[in-house]
C-alpha cells in the first residue's frame, strides 16, 4: 500500500493542490509499519492533474487536510481512497495513526 501526504514545511499541508511536495510512504497494513518514504515534487499545479499523477506513482490512499469535492471525485475515479480533515502532523505520525485506526479526521478545510 502506498500513502501520499501533501507537505508544507515537512508537515501535512492544509491546501492539497498547492503543496510543496508529497511524502510517498510504502506501508505494510498487516504489520502496521512504514517500509519506505520518498519525498517528491509534484508537477506545476493544474486542475485535475494530481489524481492521475499520484496514481502513476502507485498511490492507493491520500491523507489530506482539505480537498474540494471535484478533486475527491477525480481520486475516486483513479481508485485512490481519500481521508480528509487530518491534522498538520508529520507524514510518519499520520501514516502510523491511519494504520493503527487512530487517525482523527476533522473538518474539511477546503471549500472548492
Secondary structure, DSSP 8 states (H G I E B T S, - for coil): -EEEEEEETTEE-S-GGG-SEEEEEEEETTTTEEEEEEEE---S--TTHHHHHHHHTT--EEEES---HHHHHHHHHTT-EEEES--S--HHHHHHHHHHT-----------
